[in-house]
Amino acid sequence: MITGCYSEYFTMPASNVWVHRYPISTDVASIFDPFGNAVHTALQFPCLGEDVLVSGAGPIGLMAALVVKHAGARNVVVSDLSPERLELARSLGIETTVNPREQKLTDIFDHISMHEGYDVGLEMSGSGKALADMIGAMNHGGRIALLGTPPNEISIDFATIIFNMLTLQGVTGRQIFETWYAMSVLIQAGLDISGVITDKFHYTDYKQAFATAANGKGGKVIMTWDEE
């Protein structure tokens, strides 16, 4: 853990530095840390030709959805309670979104020509209700990667997990340096995550930046140290 990274200059061991050898914008480079969470989670299971459910349309969830779409998922469905974030998901090319307050995760099956449950689930929200809904909507033999951390202990329907032979895989952080290589290769291969950045503030407006990030309506918020 490196402290003081909001200062204009800081030092760290060279082993902590990832060198971008492919041209990349500083904006996208600045979100490689959360992008790593998204990639680490999204690549837990093969997604080529699979129907994938992403629960949680925050910045990491949106990036995970873009990764599995780029990796060849047949259908990518994003669920969230925020209409603003679902609209952002659609603007990024995720065509199918679900607001659990308005419809069930299974209600859109006919619309996207799904006849069974989801093959892969990415739980990014940390909501116990979202995880329960995801477990109930999975195909037999489905696989779920969990990055979202519940604020409290939650109950889980183990009967469904057992009889439907589901696999649940916890995920944290990034794998050094496997995930970082994958992140760079994805960007080189044309994955565009720049649209996840919805707000940019000068560092002197940090209070507004943190307030915007906390309202749960937009994407990634970044700050710049550029001279005004």
C-alpha positions as CSV (number, residue, x, y, z in Angstrom):
1,M,0.0,0.0,0.0
2,I,1.4,3.4,-1.1
3,T,0.2,6.4,0.9
4,G,0.2,10.0,-0.2
5,C,-0.7,9.3,-3.8
6,Y,-2.9,12.4,-4.0
7,S,0.2,14.6,-3.7
8,E,1.8,16.2,-6.7
9,Y,4.9,13.9,-6.4
10,F,5.6,10.7,-4.6
11,T,8.0,7.8,-4.6
12,M,7.5,4.1,-4.7
13,P,9.5,0.9,-5.4
14,A,10.1,0.3,-9.1
15,S,8.4,-3.2,-8.6
16,N,5.1,-1.3,-7.9
17,V,5.1,0.5,-11.3
18,W,3.4,-0.8,-14.4
19,V,4.9,0.6,-17.6
20,H,2.6,1.2,-20.4
21,R,4.5,0.2,-23.6
22,Y,1.5,0.8,-25.8
23,P,0.2,4.3,-26.4
24,I,-2.6,4.9,-24.0
25,S,-4.4,8.1,-22.8
26,T,-3.5,9.2,-19.3
27,D,-7.2,9.2,-18.4
28,V,-7.5,5.5,-19.2
29,A,-4.1,4.7,-17.6
30,S,-5.4,6.4,-14.4
31,I,-8.2,3.8,-14.0
32,F,-6.1,0.7,-14.5
33,D,-6.4,-0.2,-10.9
34,P,-10.2,-0.6,-10.9
35,F,-10.0,-1.9,-14.5
36,G,-7.8,-4.7,-13.0
37,N,-10.6,-5.7,-10.6
38,A,-13.0,-5.9,-13.6
39,V,-10.6,-7.9,-15.7
40,H,-9.7,-10.3,-12.9
41,T,-13.4,-10.9,-12.3
42,A,-14.5,-11.1,-15.9
43,L,-11.9,-13.6,-16.9
44,Q,-12.5,-16.1,-14.1
45,F,-14.5,-18.2,-16.5
46,P,-14.6,-18.6,-20.3
47,C,-17.2,-16.3,-21.7
48,L,-17.0,-17.0,-25.5
49,G,-20.5,-17.8,-26.7
50,E,-22.0,-17.6,-23.1
51,D,-24.9,-15.7,-21.7
52,V,-23.4,-13.4,-19.0
53,L,-25.2,-11.5,-16.2
54,V,-23.4,-8.6,-14.6
55,S,-25.0,-7.4,-11.3
56,G,-24.0,-3.9,-10.5
57,A,-23.4,-1.1,-13.0
58,G,-20.8,0.9,-11.2
59,P,-17.6,1.7,-13.0
60,I,-16.0,-1.8,-12.3
61,G,-19.2,-3.6,-13.2
62,L,-19.5,-1.6,-16.5
63,M,-15.8,-2.4,-17.3
64,A,-16.4,-6.1,-16.6
65,A,-19.4,-6.0,-18.9
66,L,-17.3,-4.5,-21.7
67,V,-14.6,-7.1,-21.1
68,V,-16.9,-10.1,-21.5
69,K,-18.6,-8.5,-24.5
70,H,-15.1,-8.0,-26.1
71,A,-14.2,-11.6,-25.2
72,G,-17.2,-12.9,-27.2
73,A,-20.1,-13.4,-24.9
74,R,-23.3,-14.2,-26.7
75,N,-25.5,-12.0,-24.5
76,V,-24.4,-9.5,-21.8
77,V,-27.1,-8.4,-19.4
78,V,-26.4,-5.7,-16.8
79,S,-28.6,-5.2,-13.8
80,D,-28.7,-2.2,-11.4
81,L,-31.2,-0.1,-9.4
82,S,-29.9,3.2,-10.9
83,P,-31.6,4.3,-14.1
84,E,-28.7,6.7,-14.8
85,R,-26.1,3.9,-14.6
86,L,-28.3,1.6,-16.8
87,E,-28.5,4.4,-19.4
88,L,-24.7,4.7,-19.2
89,A,-24.4,0.9,-19.8
90,R,-26.6,1.2,-22.9
91,S,-24.6,4.1,-24.2
92,L,-21.4,2.0,-23.9
93,G,-23.0,-0.7,-26.1
94,I,-24.5,-3.0,-23.5
95,E,-27.9,-3.4,-25.2
96,T,-29.8,-5.3,-22.5
97,T,-30.2,-3.9,-19.0
98,V,-32.5,-4.8,-16.1
99,N,-33.8,-2.7,-13.2
100,P,-34.7,-5.3,-10.6
101,R,-37.3,-2.9,-9.2
102,E,-39.2,-3.1,-12.5
103,Q,-38.6,-6.6,-13.8
104,K,-37.1,-10.0,-13.0
105,L,-33.7,-11.1,-14.4
106,T,-35.6,-13.8,-16.3
107,D,-38.2,-11.5,-17.9
108,I,-35.9,-10.6,-20.8
109,F,-35.1,-14.1,-21.9
110,D,-37.5,-14.2,-24.8
111,H,-36.2,-10.7,-25.9
112,I,-32.7,-12.0,-26.3
113,S,-33.5,-15.6,-27.4
114,M,-32.4,-17.2,-24.2
115,H,-34.1,-20.5,-23.3
116,E,-32.3,-21.4,-20.1
117,G,-30.5,-19.5,-17.3
118,Y,-27.3,-17.4,-17.4
119,D,-24.1,-19.4,-18.0
120,V,-21.8,-16.9,-16.2
121,G,-22.6,-14.4,-13.5
122,L,-20.4,-11.5,-12.3
123,E,-21.6,-10.2,-8.9
124,M,-20.1,-6.7,-8.6
125,S,-22.6,-4.9,-6.3
126,G,-22.2,-6.6,-2.9
127,S,-25.9,-6.8,-2.6
128,G,-27.3,-9.9,-0.9
129,K,-30.5,-9.5,-2.8
130,A,-28.7,-9.2,-6.1
131,L,-26.7,-12.4,-5.3
132,A,-29.8,-14.3,-4.4
133,D,-31.6,-13.2,-7.6
134,M,-28.5,-14.2,-9.6
135,I,-28.3,-17.6,-8.1
136,G,-32.0,-18.2,-8.9
137,A,-31.5,-17.1,-12.5
138,M,-28.4,-19.3,-13.4
139,N,-28.4,-22.2,-15.8
140,H,-27.5,-25.7,-14.4
141,G,-23.8,-25.8,-14.1
142,G,-23.6,-22.0,-14.1
143,R,-20.5,-20.2,-12.7
144,I,-20.5,-17.0,-10.6
145,A,-17.6,-14.8,-9.8
146,L,-18.0,-12.5,-6.8
147,L,-16.2,-9.3,-6.4
148,G,-18.8,-7.2,-4.6
149,T,-18.5,-7.3,-0.8
150,P,-21.7,-7.4,1.2
151,P,-21.7,-4.9,4.1
152,N,-23.1,-7.5,6.4
153,E,-23.5,-11.3,6.6
154,I,-26.0,-12.7,4.1
155,S,-27.9,-15.9,3.8
156,I,-27.4,-18.0,0.7
157,D,-29.7,-20.6,-0.9
158,F,-27.3,-23.5,-0.8
159,A,-30.0,-26.0,-1.9
160,T,-30.1,-24.2,-5.3
161,I,-26.3,-24.1,-5.5
162,I,-26.1,-27.8,-4.8
163,F,-28.9,-29.1,-6.9
164,N,-28.1,-26.8,-9.9
165,M,-24.4,-27.6,-9.5
166,L,-23.4,-23.9,-9.4
167,T,-19.8,-22.8,-9.0
168,L,-19.1,-19.7,-6.8
169,Q,-15.6,-18.1,-7.0
170,G,-14.6,-15.2,-4.8
171,V,-12.3,-12.6,-6.4
172,T,-10.2,-9.9,-4.9
173,G,-7.6,-7.4,-6.3
174,R,-5.6,-8.4,-9.3
175,Q,-3.0,-11.1,-10.0
176,I,0.5,-9.8,-10.3
177,F,1.3,-9.5,-13.1
178,E,-1.0,-11.8,-15.1
179,T,-4.0,-9.4,-14.8
180,W,-1.9,-6.4,-15.8
181,Y,-0.7,-8.1,-19.0
182,A,-4.3,-9.0,-19.8
183,M,-5.5,-5.4,-19.3
184,S,-2.8,-4.0,-21.6
185,V,-3.5,-6.7,-24.3
186,L,-7.3,-5.9,-24.1
187,I,-6.6,-2.2,-24.7
188,Q,-4.2,-3.0,-27.5
189,A,-6.8,-5.3,-29.1
190,G,-9.3,-2.4,-29.3
191,L,-11.3,-2.6,-26.0
192,D,-12.5,1.0,-25.3
193,I,-13.2,1.7,-21.6
194,S,-12.9,5.5,-21.9
195,G,-16.7,5.9,-21.9
196,V,-16.8,4.7,-18.3
197,I,-15.1,7.9,-17.3
198,T,-18.1,10.3,-16.9
199,D,-16.6,13.1,-14.8
200,K,-13.3,14.9,-14.7
201,F,-12.3,17.5,-12.1
202,H,-9.3,19.6,-11.3
203,Y,-7.7,18.5,-8.0
204,T,-8.7,21.8,-6.4
205,D,-12.3,20.7,-6.8
206,Y,-11.7,17.5,-5.0
207,K,-14.8,17.9,-2.7
208,Q,-17.1,18.1,-5.7
209,A,-15.3,15.1,-7.2
210,F,-15.8,12.9,-4.2
211,A,-19.4,14.0,-3.8
212,T,-20.0,13.1,-7.5
213,A,-18.4,9.7,-7.0
214,A,-20.5,9.0,-3.9
215,N,-23.9,9.8,-5.5
216,G,-24.0,6.5,-7.3
217,K,-25.4,7.9,-10.5
218,G,-22.5,8.1,-12.9
219,G,-19.4,6.3,-14.0
220,K,-15.7,6.7,-13.0
221,V,-14.7,10.1,-11.6
222,I,-11.1,11.2,-12.1
223,M,-9.0,14.2,-11.1
224,T,-6.4,16.0,-13.0
225,W,-3.3,18.0,-11.9
226,D,-3.1,19.9,-15.2
227,E,-2.3,23.6,-14.8
228,E,-5.4,25.7,-15.3
